[in-house]
């Protein structure tokens, strides 16, 4: 179990890191060169924030302490989503209080990152689920 979860964790960290860098650089290029009216002052904070949140989600989902209980994994995933949502609202509120002129654009870019990283985290969740199911199948076939 431990080796399987470490493999899944490494794979997810690698995919997530490369995807995050590509997404951040692509959006920055678009905002600076193509969609200049959508440039945001604090843009660099958004990818950094979501990168660390994503690493945290992957680390929590792939730690191997009795993950064979399906309900526990689902509960952890939903708790992570709730905490992430409240944290995102808090960040948007702080930005709103400090920068009122480009708040709408910041909120739009932030929401775009939120949704794209939500897709990746859903992928990560399914990869962990698939790994647990394989482990259960291997365990039951060894017992037979």
C-alpha positions in Angstrom: 0.0 0.0 0.0 2.7 2.4 1.0 4.7 1.9 -2.2 1.5 2.2 -4.4 0.5 5.5 -2.7 4.0 6.9 -3.1 4.0 6.1 -6.8 0.6 7.8 -7.2 1.8 10.8 -5.1 4.9 11.2 -7.2 3.0 10.9 -10.5 0.4 13.5 -9.3 3.1 15.9 -8.0 4.9 15.7 -11.3 1.8 16.2 -13.5 0.5 19.0 -11.2 3.8 20.9 -11.1 4.3 20.8 -14.9 0.6 21.7 -15.5 0.8 24.6 -13.0 3.9 26.1 -14.6 2.5 25.8 -18.1 -0.9 27.3 -17.1 0.7 30.2 -15.1 3.1 31.1 -17.9 0.4 30.8 -20.6 -2.0 33.0 -18.8 0.7 35.5 -18.0 1.7 35.7 -21.6 -1.9 36.1 -22.7 -2.6 38.9 -20.2 0.6 40.8 -21.0 0.5 40.5 -24.8 -2.9 39.6 -26.1 -5.5 40.6 -23.4 -3.7 43.6 -22.0 -6.9 45.0 -20.6 -7.2 42.0 -18.3 -3.7 42.4 -16.7 -3.9 42.1 -12.9 -1.4 43.7 -10.5 -1.2 40.7 -8.1 -1.3 38.0 -10.8 1.8 36.1 -9.6 0.2 35.5 -6.3 -2.7 33.5 -7.8 -0.6 30.6 -9.4 1.6 30.5 -6.3 -1.3 30.2 -4.0 -3.0 27.5 -6.0 0.2 25.6 -6.5 0.7 25.2 -2.8 -2.9 24.4 -2.2 -2.7 21.7 -4.8 0.4 20.2 -3.3 -1.4 20.2 0.0 -4.4 18.4 -1.4 -2.3 15.8 -3.1 -0.3 15.2 0.1 -3.5 14.7 2.1 -5.2 12.5 -0.4 -2.2 10.2 -0.9 -1.1 9.7 2.7 -1.5 6.0 3.4 -3.0 5.8 6.8 -6.0 3.4 6.4 -7.2 4.9 3.2 -9.0 1.7 2.4 -12.2 3.1 4.0 -14.0 4.8 1.1 -16.1 7.1 3.2 -13.1 8.5 5.0 -11.5 9.4 1.7 -14.6 11.0 0.4 -15.0 13.0 3.7 -11.4 14.2 3.5 -11.9 15.3 -0.1 -15.1 17.2 0.6 -13.5 18.8 3.7 -10.5 19.9 1.6 -12.9 21.4 -1.0 -14.8 23.3 1.7 -11.6 24.7 3.3 -10.2 25.6 -0.1 -13.4 27.5 -1.0 -13.4 29.5 2.3 -9.7 30.2 1.9 -10.3 31.4 -1.7 -13.2 33.7 -0.5 -10.9 35.1 2.2 -8.2 35.9 -0.3 -10.6 37.6 -2.7 -12.0 39.6 0.2 -8.5 40.7 1.3 -7.7 41.7 -2.3 -11.0 43.6 -2.6 -10.2 45.6 0.5 -6.8 46.6 -0.8 -7.4 47.0 -4.5 -10.8 48.2 -5.6 -10.1 49.3 -9.1 -9.2 46.0 -10.7 -11.1 43.7 -8.4 -13.4 42.3 -11.1 -10.6 41.2 -13.3 -8.7 39.7 -10.3 -11.8 37.8 -9.3 -12.3 36.5 -12.8 -8.7 35.3 -13.1 -8.9 33.8 -9.6 -12.1 32.0 -10.5 -10.5 30.6 -13.7 -7.6 29.2 -11.6 -10.0 27.9 -9.0 -12.0 25.9 -11.6 -9.0 24.6 -13.5 -7.3 23.4 -10.3 -10.6 21.9 -9.2 -10.5 19.8 -12.4 -7.0 18.6 -11.5 -7.9 17.8 -7.9 -10.9 15.8 -9.1 -8.5 13.9 -11.4 -6.2 13.4 -8.4 -9.0 12.1 -6.3 -10.0 9.5 -9.0 -6.4 8.4 -9.3 -6.2 7.7 -5.6 -9.6 5.9 -5.7 -8.4 3.8 -8.6 -5.2 2.9 -6.7 -7.1 1.9 -3.6 -9.5 -0.3 -5.7 -6.5 -2.0 -7.3 -5.0 -2.6 -3.9 -8.2 -4.1 -2.5 -8.5 -6.3 -5.6 -4.9 -7.5 -5.1 -5.5 -8.1 -1.4 -8.7 -10.2 -2.0 -7.1 -12.2 -4.8 -4.1 -13.0 -2.5 -6.5 -14.2 0.2 -8.4 -16.5 -2.1 
